[in-house]
């Protein structure tokens, strides 16, 4: 009977660890958006591993904390106002590695024009020294359109377009 209790206890501990890990990865995503929404942009690179990277498609890419720091420091020039809202998070944990999908809607200002934004984040997170960090973050925009335009049109990616893209 004691081996049955030990097996059940081990199963409960494993399940608790998995749920704690899922919640930690969810918190990491939420902390990122808190930093965006509250203009704590200098804190964002610390949410990534040292050689972490992001790919925001036509908006830009960055690899490593130094480049991530420059990338996010430029955000107020491109988006002087931004509020992001995250929902429908899906997290899958496998040991010290996790994948996560999060859907985002945002209200932003770019070039003195209000924009509606929607898209999806695909993340790979890793546990390093007991703490979860982003290894990679990829954002796929569904649309970035001026507020006065509807999202049912051919060109749905109009915000923050760089001249070289």
DOMAR-761174 format. One record per residue: residue number from 0; x, y, z of N, C-alpha, C, CB in turn. Coordinates in steps of 0.02 Angstrom, whole numbers, m for minus. Last residue first. Glycine has a CB too. Layout:
// residues N
+-----+--------+--------+--------+--------+--------+--------+--------+--------+--------+--------+--------+--------+
|   n |     nu |     nv |     nw |    cau |    cav |    caw |     cu |     cv |     cw |    cbu |    cbv |    cbw |
+-----+--------+--------+--------+--------+--------+--------+--------+--------+--------+--------+--------+--------+
| NUM |      X |      Y |      Z |      X |      Y |      Z |      X |      Y |      Z |      X |      Y |      Z |
...
+-----+--------+--------+--------+--------+--------+--------+--------+--------+--------+--------+--------+--------+
//
This chain:
// residues 165
+-----+--------+--------+--------+--------+--------+--------+--------+--------+--------+--------+--------+--------+
|   n |     nu |     nv |     nw |    cau |    cav |    caw |     cu |     cv |     cw |    cbu |    cbv |    cbw |
+-----+--------+--------+--------+--------+--------+--------+--------+--------+--------+--------+--------+--------+
| 164 |    567 |   2391 |  m2319 |    527 |   2330 |  m2323 |    474 |   2337 |  m2376 |    494 |   2313 |  m2256 |
| 163 |    630 |   2510 |  m2295 |    668 |   2459 |  m2331 |    629 |   2394 |  m2339 |    733 |   2445 |  m2294 |
| 162 |    540 |   2585 |  m2220 |    550 |   2603 |  m2290 |    587 |   2550 |  m2329 |    588 |   2669 |  m2295 |
| 161 |    430 |   2491 |  m2120 |    495 |   2522 |  m2130 |    504 |   2533 |  m2205 |    552 |   2478 |  m2101 |
| 160 |    274 |   2518 |  m2051 |    310 |   2488 |  m2108 |    375 |   2527 |  m2118 |    266 |   2491 |  m2174 |
| 159 |    186 |   2548 |  m1949 |    258 |   2543 |  m1935 |    297 |   2510 |  m1991 |    268 |   2504 |  m1871 |
| 158 |     43 |   2474 |  m2024 |     73 |   2511 |  m1969 |    148 |   2497 |  m1965 |     40 |   2493 |  m1903 |
| 157 |    m15 |   2392 |  m2120 |      0 |   2461 |  m2138 |     37 |   2500 |  m2084 |    m63 |   2497 |  m2154 |
| 156 |    m71 |   2257 |  m2176 |    m12 |   2272 |  m2136 |     13 |   2341 |  m2153 |     44 |   2219 |  m2147 |
| 155 |   m170 |   2220 |  m2263 |   m188 |   2225 |  m2192 |   m130 |   2244 |  m2147 |   m217 |   2160 |  m2169 |
| 154 |   m226 |   2241 |  m2413 |   m165 |   2258 |  m2377 |   m183 |   2270 |  m2304 |   m130 |   2320 |  m2408 |
| 153 |   m366 |   2202 |  m2440 |   m308 |   2165 |  m2464 |   m245 |   2177 |  m2423 |   m294 |   2183 |  m2535 |
| 152 |   m485 |   2196 |  m2304 |   m457 |   2226 |  m2364 |   m394 |   2188 |  m2382 |   m442 |   2301 |  m2354 |
| 151 |   m558 |   2211 |  m2168 |   m573 |   2168 |  m2226 |   m550 |   2203 |  m2290 |   m649 |   2152 |  m2230 |
| 150 |   m541 |   2300 |  m2066 |   m488 |   2250 |  m2075 |   m502 |   2203 |  m2133 |   m480 |   2209 |  m2012 |
| 149 |   m576 |   2474 |  m2103 |   m594 |   2406 |  m2082 |   m538 |   2357 |  m2096 |   m658 |   2384 |  m2118 |
| 148 |   m507 |   2625 |  m2040 |   m515 |   2577 |  m2094 |   m537 |   2510 |  m2065 |   m449 |   2569 |  m2134 |
| 147 |   m481 |   2704 |  m1931 |   m539 |   2723 |  m1972 |   m549 |   2677 |  m2032 |   m532 |   2793 |  m1996 |
| 146 |   m364 |   2651 |  m1877 |   m427 |   2642 |  m1841 |   m488 |   2656 |  m1886 |   m429 |   2688 |  m1780 |
| 145 |   m256 |   2569 |  m1991 |   m281 |   2630 |  m1961 |   m352 |   2619 |  m1933 |   m282 |   2688 |  m2012 |
| 144 |   m198 |   2403 |  m1950 |   m236 |   2450 |  m1992 |   m255 |   2513 |  m1956 |   m297 |   2416 |  m2020 |
| 143 |   m131 |   2266 |  m1958 |   m109 |   2327 |  m1924 |   m138 |   2384 |  m1966 |    m29 |   2331 |  m1917 |
| 142 |   m171 |   2092 |  m1940 |   m181 |   2157 |  m1971 |   m153 |   2211 |  m1926 |   m257 |   2169 |  m1985 |
| 141 |    m95 |   1985 |  m1899 |   m153 |   1972 |  m1941 |   m172 |   2036 |  m1978 |   m213 |   1945 |  m1898 |
| 140 |     77 |   1962 |  m1879 |     22 |   2010 |  m1879 |    m34 |   1984 |  m1924 |     45 |   2080 |  m1901 |
| 139 |    167 |   1861 |  m1780 |    136 |   1862 |  m1846 |     75 |   1907 |  m1843 |    116 |   1789 |  m1870 |
| 138 |    314 |   1859 |  m1691 |    248 |   1889 |  m1695 |    226 |   1889 |  m1768 |    247 |   1962 |  m1667 |
| 137 |    412 |   1756 |  m1593 |    393 |   1772 |  m1662 |    322 |   1800 |  m1660 |    398 |   1709 |  m1709 |
| 136 |    545 |   1735 |  m1490 |    478 |   1764 |  m1492 |    465 |   1784 |  m1565 |    471 |   1826 |  m1443 |
| 135 |    652 |   1625 |  m1397 |    631 |   1658 |  m1459 |    559 |   1681 |  m1453 |    640 |   1610 |  m1520 |
| 134 |    673 |   1612 |  m1264 |    728 |   1596 |  m1309 |    715 |   1628 |  m1377 |    737 |   1519 |  m1315 |
| 133 |    622 |   1693 |  m1119 |    610 |   1684 |  m1190 |    675 |   1664 |  m1224 |    580 |   1748 |  m1223 |
| 132 |    633 |   1598 |   m966 |    650 |   1656 |  m1008 |    630 |   1640 |  m1080 |    727 |   1673 |  m1003 |
| 131 |    612 |   1545 |   m798 |    590 |   1540 |   m868 |    605 |   1605 |   m904 |    515 |   1524 |   m872 |
| 130 |    735 |   1488 |   m685 |    691 |   1543 |   m707 |    675 |   1535 |   m781 |    724 |   1612 |   m694 |
| 129 |    832 |   1396 |   m647 |    768 |   1396 |   m612 |    718 |   1449 |   m634 |    780 |   1403 |   m541 |
| 128 |    934 |   1416 |   m739 |    946 |   1431 |   m668 |    880 |   1439 |   m631 |    988 |   1495 |   m661 |
| 127 |    815 |   1425 |   m862 |    886 |   1431 |   m849 |    894 |   1453 |   m776 |    920 |   1483 |   m898 |
| 126 |    699 |   1356 |   m966 |    713 |   1368 |   m895 |    789 |   1369 |   m887 |    679 |   1313 |   m849 |
| 125 |    637 |   1437 |  m1112 |    680 |   1389 |  m1080 |    689 |   1408 |  m1006 |    748 |   1384 |  m1116 |
| 124 |    518 |   1453 |  m1244 |    544 |   1474 |  m1180 |    586 |   1418 |  m1150 |    486 |   1493 |  m1131 |
| 123 |    462 |   1515 |  m1392 |    498 |   1459 |  m1363 |    531 |   1486 |  m1300 |    552 |   1427 |  m1413 |
| 122 |    307 |   1577 |  m1455 |    366 |   1582 |  m1413 |    397 |   1514 |  m1400 |    348 |   1615 |  m1346 |
| 121 |    213 |   1671 |  m1558 |    237 |   1602 |  m1550 |    304 |   1606 |  m1514 |    242 |   1564 |  m1619 |
| 120 |     76 |   1778 |  m1558 |    145 |   1768 |  m1536 |    157 |   1693 |  m1531 |    159 |   1803 |  m1467 |
| 119 |    m30 |   1850 |  m1679 |    m15 |   1793 |  m1636 |     60 |   1793 |  m1620 |    m37 |   1726 |  m1668 |
| 118 |   m142 |   1993 |  m1694 |    m94 |   1943 |  m1718 |    m82 |   1889 |  m1667 |    m29 |   1976 |  m1737 |
| 117 |   m196 |   2158 |  m1729 |   m211 |   2091 |  m1705 |   m159 |   2043 |  m1734 |   m284 |   2069 |  m1723 |
| 116 |   m229 |   2329 |  m1704 |   m180 |   2277 |  m1720 |   m207 |   2211 |  m1693 |   m110 |   2294 |  m1689 |
| 115 |   m276 |   2488 |  m1756 |   m298 |   2425 |  m1727 |   m250 |   2372 |  m1750 |   m373 |   2408 |  m1747 |
| 114 |   m208 |   2652 |  m1732 |   m210 |   2588 |  m1766 |   m242 |   2534 |  m1723 |   m139 |   2566 |  m1786 |
| 113 |   m206 |   2827 |  m1761 |   m225 |   2771 |  m1719 |   m231 |   2708 |  m1761 |   m292 |   2786 |  m1682 |
| 112 |    m68 |   2929 |  m1805 |   m129 |   2896 |  m1827 |   m142 |   2836 |  m1782 |   m123 |   2874 |  m1902 |
| 111 |     58 |   2985 |  m1791 |     m1 |   3025 |  m1772 |    m67 |   2995 |  m1796 |      6 |   3095 |  m1799 |
| 110 |    142 |   2874 |  m1821 |    138 |   2933 |  m1865 |     74 |   2973 |  m1855 |    143 |   2911 |  m1938 |
| 109 |     42 |   2772 |  m1726 |    101 |   2773 |  m1769 |     92 |   2831 |  m1817 |    111 |   2704 |  m1807 |
| 108 |    m28 |   2702 |  m1583 |    m22 |   2763 |  m1623 |     44 |   2759 |  m1661 |    m26 |   2828 |  m1579 |
| 107 |   m136 |   2562 |  m1545 |    m72 |   2597 |  m1549 |    m80 |   2662 |  m1587 |    m19 |   2552 |  m1583 |
| 106 |   m203 |   2427 |  m1468 |   m220 |   2494 |  m1491 |   m155 |   2533 |  m1489 |   m277 |   2528 |  m1447 |
| 105 |   m212 |   2251 |  m1502 |   m180 |   2311 |  m1475 |   m212 |   2373 |  m1505 |   m105 |   2310 |  m1488 |
| 104 |   m219 |   2079 |  m1464 |   m251 |   2136 |  m1495 |   m219 |   2198 |  m1463 |   m330 |   2135 |  m1485 |
| 103 |   m151 |   1917 |  m1482 |   m145 |   1985 |  m1458 |   m188 |   2032 |  m1499 |    m73 |   2007 |  m1461 |
| 102 |   m127 |   1752 |  m1420 |   m159 |   1796 |  m1468 |   m161 |   1867 |  m1439 |   m231 |   1772 |  m1487 |
| 101 |      6 |   1641 |  m1403 |    m36 |   1692 |  m1371 |    m64 |   1738 |  m1425 |      3 |   1732 |  m1317 |
| 100 |     86 |   1490 |  m1372 |     50 |   1530 |  m1422 |      5 |   1577 |  m1383 |      9 |   1484 |  m1472 |
|  99 |    239 |   1412 |  m1330 |    178 |   1447 |  m1310 |    151 |   1487 |  m1369 |    192 |   1494 |  m1250 |
|  98 |    341 |   1282 |  m1268 |    316 |   1321 |  m1324 |    251 |   1352 |  m1303 |    307 |   1276 |  m1388 |
|  97 |    483 |   1251 |  m1164 |    410 |   1259 |  m1173 |    397 |   1296 |  m1238 |    379 |   1297 |  m1114 |
|  96 |    597 |   1157 |  m1066 |    582 |   1191 |  m1129 |    506 |   1196 |  m1136 |    614 |   1154 |  m1190 |
|  95 |    631 |   1071 |   m967 |    654 |   1140 |   m961 |    642 |   1181 |  m1024 |    728 |   1140 |   m944 |
|  94 |    492 |    970 |   m993 |    553 |    978 |   m953 |    570 |   1052 |   m945 |    611 |    941 |   m985 |
|  93 |    389 |   1041 |  m1088 |    425 |    977 |  m1092 |    492 |    986 |  m1056 |    435 |    955 |  m1168 |
|  92 |    233 |   1120 |  m1099 |    297 |   1115 |  m1065 |    325 |   1044 |  m1073 |    290 |   1132 |   m990 |
|  91 |    137 |   1229 |  m1187 |    155 |   1159 |  m1184 |    226 |   1154 |  m1155 |    151 |   1124 |  m1255 |
|  90 |      4 |   1342 |  m1182 |     73 |   1328 |  m1162 |     82 |   1253 |  m1159 |     90 |   1361 |  m1094 |
|  89 |    m91 |   1467 |  m1247 |    m84 |   1394 |  m1248 |    m10 |   1380 |  m1234 |   m108 |   1363 |  m1316 |
|  88 |   m200 |   1602 |  m1217 |   m133 |   1574 |  m1211 |   m135 |   1498 |  m1209 |    m97 |   1602 |  m1149 |
|  87 |   m306 |   1694 |  m1245 |   m303 |   1628 |  m1275 |   m232 |   1599 |  m1274 |   m329 |   1630 |  m1346 |
|  86 |   m231 |   1861 |  m1248 |   m282 |   1811 |  m1229 |   m269 |   1745 |  m1264 |   m354 |   1836 |  m1246 |
|  85 |   m179 |   2027 |  m1214 |   m162 |   1957 |  m1229 |   m219 |   1911 |  m1207 |    m96 |   1937 |  m1195 |
|  84 |   m164 |   2184 |  m1274 |   m208 |   2142 |  m1236 |   m199 |   2069 |  m1259 |   m282 |   2164 |  m1244 |
|  83 |    m70 |   2335 |  m1265 |    m80 |   2269 |  m1294 |   m122 |   2226 |  m1246 |    m13 |   2234 |  m1309 |
|  82 |    m48 |   2497 |  m1313 |    m78 |   2456 |  m1261 |    m97 |   2389 |  m1293 |   m141 |   2491 |  m1227 |
|  81 |     51 |   2634 |  m1352 |     35 |   2564 |  m1368 |      8 |   2530 |  m1305 |     98 |   2527 |  m1394 |
|  80 |    115 |   2779 |  m1420 |     62 |   2751 |  m1378 |     50 |   2680 |  m1400 |     m3 |   2794 |  m1381 |
|  79 |    221 |   2793 |  m1506 |    220 |   2834 |  m1445 |    165 |   2813 |  m1396 |    212 |   2907 |  m1463 |
|  78 |    304 |   2695 |  m1598 |    238 |   2688 |  m1567 |    236 |   2729 |  m1502 |    221 |   2613 |  m1554 |
|  77 |    428 |   2746 |  m1636 |    384 |   2715 |  m1686 |    312 |   2713 |  m1661 |    409 |   2645 |  m1704 |
|  76 |    481 |   2798 |  m1520 |    484 |   2839 |  m1581 |    436 |   2812 |  m1634 |    556 |   2840 |  m1609 |
|  75 |    462 |   2694 |  m1426 |    423 |   2756 |  m1419 |    427 |   2802 |  m1481 |    448 |   2795 |  m1359 |
|  74 |    556 |   2592 |  m1479 |    483 |   2585 |  m1482 |    445 |   2651 |  m1474 |    460 |   2537 |  m1428 |
|  73 |    691 |   2596 |  m1460 |    664 |   2634 |  m1516 |    587 |   2633 |  m1519 |    692 |   2606 |  m1581 |
|  72 |    711 |   2508 |  m1357 |    722 |   2579 |  m1343 |    693 |   2623 |  m1398 |    797 |   2594 |  m1333 |
|  71 |    695 |   2387 |  m1422 |    640 |   2411 |  m1380 |    649 |   2484 |  m1361 |    635 |   2368 |  m1318 |
|  70 |    818 |   2383 |  m1495 |    754 |   2373 |  m1528 |    698 |   2404 |  m1486 |    741 |   2299 |  m1541 |
|  69 |    916 |   2394 |  m1395 |    909 |   2447 |  m1446 |    841 |   2444 |  m1480 |    965 |   2441 |  m1499 |
|  68 |    891 |   2271 |  m1329 |    887 |   2335 |  m1292 |    878 |   2393 |  m1341 |    951 |   2345 |  m1250 |
|  67 |    918 |   2180 |  m1430 |    850 |   2185 |  m1404 |    840 |   2250 |  m1367 |    833 |   2125 |  m1358 |
|  66 |   1055 |   2198 |  m1439 |   1013 |   2218 |  m1496 |    941 |   2224 |  m1475 |   1020 |   2167 |  m1553 |
|  65 |   1092 |   2149 |  m1312 |   1112 |   2216 |  m1332 |   1068 |   2241 |  m1390 |   1186 |   2218 |  m1354 |
|  64 |   1039 |   2016 |  m1310 |   1012 |   2068 |  m1266 |   1031 |   2138 |  m1287 |   1036 |   2056 |  m1196 |
|  63 |   1002 |   1938 |  m1469 |   1047 |   1955 |  m1414 |   1021 |   2014 |  m1374 |   1117 |   1971 |  m1441 |
|  62 |    925 |   2002 |  m1612 |    956 |   1944 |  m1581 |   1005 |   1967 |  m1529 |    990 |   1898 |  m1633 |
|  61 |    779 |   2056 |  m1699 |    835 |   2071 |  m1654 |    859 |   2006 |  m1622 |    813 |   2122 |  m1599 |
|  60 |    680 |   2133 |  m1827 |    709 |   2074 |  m1796 |    765 |   2096 |  m1750 |    734 |   2022 |  m1849 |
|  59 |    525 |   2214 |  m1882 |    596 |   2208 |  m1866 |    615 |   2144 |  m1832 |    616 |   2265 |  m1823 |
|  58 |    409 |   2226 |  m1956 |    422 |   2276 |  m1904 |    495 |   2273 |  m1882 |    376 |   2264 |  m1842 |
|  57 |    392 |   2117 |  m2037 |    412 |   2180 |  m2069 |    427 |   2235 |  m2018 |    358 |   2204 |  m2116 |
|  56 |    425 |   2008 |  m1905 |    411 |   2014 |  m1977 |    435 |   2082 |  m2003 |    336 |   2004 |  m1991 |
|  55 |    483 |   2003 |  m1781 |    418 |   2036 |  m1786 |    402 |   2052 |  m1859 |    416 |   2099 |  m1744 |
|  54 |    573 |   1897 |  m1695 |    559 |   1910 |  m1765 |    488 |   1938 |  m1768 |    567 |   1845 |  m1810 |
|  53 |    704 |   1888 |  m1574 |    634 |   1899 |  m1593 |    631 |   1912 |  m1668 |    603 |   1957 |  m1553 |
|  52 |    809 |   1791 |  m1462 |    795 |   1830 |  m1522 |    720 |   1838 |  m1532 |    826 |   1796 |  m1583 |
|  51 |    943 |   1765 |  m1342 |    874 |   1761 |  m1366 |    862 |   1806 |  m1426 |    826 |   1779 |  m1310 |
|  50 |   1063 |   1753 |  m1277 |   1064 |   1751 |  m1350 |    994 |   1744 |  m1380 |   1108 |   1692 |  m1374 |
|  49 |   1018 |   1764 |  m1142 |   1069 |   1809 |  m1169 |   1070 |   1811 |  m1245 |   1138 |   1789 |  m1143 |
|  48 |    839 |   1751 |  m1136 |    905 |   1723 |  m1124 |    955 |   1769 |  m1160 |    912 |   1649 |  m1149 |
|  47 |    728 |   1885 |  m1088 |    756 |   1840 |  m1138 |    821 |   1810 |  m1112 |    769 |   1877 |  m1205 |
|  46 |    698 |   1979 |   m998 |    651 |   1923 |  m1002 |    675 |   1870 |  m1051 |    582 |   1949 |  m1022 |
|  45 |    786 |   2079 |  m1019 |    801 |   2034 |   m963 |    752 |   1975 |   m960 |    798 |   2073 |   m898 |
|  44 |    726 |   2157 |  m1118 |    781 |   2112 |  m1136 |    799 |   2062 |  m1081 |    842 |   2152 |  m1154 |
|  43 |    627 |   2231 |  m1037 |    608 |   2177 |  m1083 |    667 |   2131 |  m1101 |    579 |   2205 |  m1146 |
|  42 |    667 |   2341 |   m965 |    662 |   2277 |   m930 |    651 |   2218 |   m977 |    607 |   2279 |   m879 |
|  41 |    655 |   2451 |  m1046 |    723 |   2429 |  m1028 |    724 |   2362 |   m992 |    757 |   2482 |   m985 |
|  40 |    518 |   2475 |  m1049 |    550 |   2443 |  m1107 |    620 |   2418 |  m1092 |    552 |   2491 |  m1165 |
|  39 |    401 |   2507 |   m981 |    459 |   2480 |   m945 |    503 |   2443 |   m995 |    437 |   2434 |   m886 |
|  38 |    275 |   2557 |  m1020 |    337 |   2588 |  m1044 |    398 |   2570 |  m1001 |    329 |   2664 |  m1045 |
|  37 |    166 |   2482 |   m992 |    186 |   2530 |   m940 |    251 |   2565 |   m959 |    193 |   2495 |   m872 |
|  36 |    153 |   2396 |  m1101 |     98 |   2441 |  m1084 |    118 |   2496 |  m1035 |     41 |   2403 |  m1056 |
|  35 |    276 |   2324 |  m1098 |    256 |   2364 |  m1156 |    205 |   2417 |  m1135 |    227 |   2318 |  m1212 |
|  34 |    267 |   2264 |   m970 |    323 |   2309 |   m986 |    308 |   2353 |  m1047 |    387 |   2268 |   m999 |
|  33 |    153 |   2187 |   m991 |    152 |   2239 |   m939 |    209 |   2289 |   m952 |    159 |   2207 |   m869 |
|  32 |    203 |   2101 |  m1087 |    152 |   2150 |  m1106 |    143 |   2204 |  m1053 |     86 |   2116 |  m1120 |
|  31 |    296 |   2028 |  m1008 |    317 |   2063 |  m1068 |    267 |   2118 |  m1086 |    325 |   2012 |  m1127 |
|  30 |    208 |   1972 |   m915 |    257 |   2021 |   m892 |    283 |   2061 |   m952 |    316 |   1987 |   m855 |
|  29 |    142 |   1878 |   m995 |    104 |   1935 |   m966 |    151 |   1990 |   m942 |     61 |   1910 |   m908 |
|  28 |    249 |   1791 |  m1023 |    214 |   1825 |  m1078 |    177 |   1886 |  m1051 |    164 |   1777 |  m1113 |
|  27 |    274 |   1749 |   m890 |    326 |   1780 |   m930 |    295 |   1820 |   m987 |    375 |   1727 |   m957 |
|  26 |    153 |   1686 |   m855 |    173 |   1748 |   m821 |    226 |   1785 |   m861 |    198 |   1732 |   m749 |
|  25 |    163 |   1572 |   m936 |    108 |   1620 |   m947 |    126 |   1687 |   m915 |     42 |   1593 |   m918 |
|  24 |    271 |   1513 |   m872 |    278 |   1534 |   m942 |    223 |   1583 |   m960 |    275 |   1472 |   m989 |
|  23 |    213 |   1488 |   m747 |    273 |   1531 |   m751 |    283 |   1556 |   m823 |    335 |   1493 |   m727 |
|  22 |    111 |   1399 |   m781 |     94 |   1465 |   m754 |    153 |   1513 |   m757 |     70 |   1458 |   m681 |
|  21 |    188 |   1290 |   m821 |    141 |   1322 |   m868 |    125 |   1392 |   m844 |     76 |   1280 |   m876 |
|  20 |    252 |   1261 |   m699 |    291 |   1282 |   m757 |    247 |   1317 |   m808 |    325 |   1221 |   m789 |
|  19 |    143 |   1223 |   m620 |    183 |   1281 |   m600 |    224 |   1307 |   m659 |    229 |   1262 |   m542 |
|  18 |    104 |   1109 |   m692 |     58 |   1166 |   m687 |     95 |   1229 |   m666 |      2 |   1150 |   m637 |
|  17 |    219 |   1029 |   m671 |    198 |   1047 |   m738 |    152 |   1108 |   m737 |    162 |    987 |   m772 |
|  16 |    217 |   1016 |   m531 |    274 |   1049 |   m564 |    255 |   1072 |   m634 |    335 |   1001 |   m568 |
|  15 |     97 |    945 |   m515 |    104 |   1012 |   m486 |    161 |   1050 |   m518 |    116 |   1007 |   m410 |
|  14 |    132 |    826 |   m579 |     77 |    866 |   m606 |     81 |    938 |   m579 |      9 |    835 |   m587 |
|  13 |    233 |    782 |   m495 |    248 |    795 |   m565 |    195 |    840 |   m596 |    253 |    729 |   m604 |
|  12 |    160 |    766 |   m376 |    216 |    813 |   m378 |    233 |    831 |   m450 |    278 |    784 |   m343 |
|  11 |     71 |    666 |   m416 |     46 |    732 |   m396 |    101 |    784 |   m398 |     15 |    729 |   m326 |
|  10 |    162 |    561 |   m436 |    120 |    585 |   m492 |     93 |    654 |   m477 |     62 |    535 |   m506 |
|   9 |    211 |    546 |   m306 |    257 |    564 |   m360 |    218 |    592 |   m420 |    300 |    503 |   m382 |
|   8 |     92 |    505 |   m243 |    125 |    566 |   m223 |    173 |    591 |   m277 |    162 |    555 |   m156 |
|   7 |     70 |    383 |   m308 |     21 |    436 |   m315 |     51 |    504 |   m296 |    m41 |    422 |   m270 |
|   6 |    184 |    315 |   m264 |    173 |    325 |   m336 |    123 |    382 |   m348 |    148 |    260 |   m369 |
|   5 |    160 |    314 |   m126 |    220 |    346 |   m153 |    213 |    361 |   m227 |    282 |    302 |   m140 |
|   4 |     44 |    239 |   m123 |     42 |    308 |   m100 |    102 |    346 |   m127 |     41 |    311 |    m22 |
|   3 |     96 |    119 |   m171 |     42 |    151 |   m207 |     37 |    225 |   m187 |    m25 |    115 |   m193 |
|   2 |    186 |     89 |    m71 |    213 |    103 |   m137 |    160 |    136 |   m181 |    239 |     39 |   m170 |
|   1 |    100 |     63 |     36 |    141 |    123 |     39 |    171 |    140 |    m29 |    196 |    115 |     91 |
|   0 |     41 |    m60 |      0 |      0 |      0 |      0 |     43 |     63 |      0 |    m46 |      0 |     60 |
+-----+--------+--------+--------+--------+--------+--------+--------+--------+--------+--------+--------+--------+
//
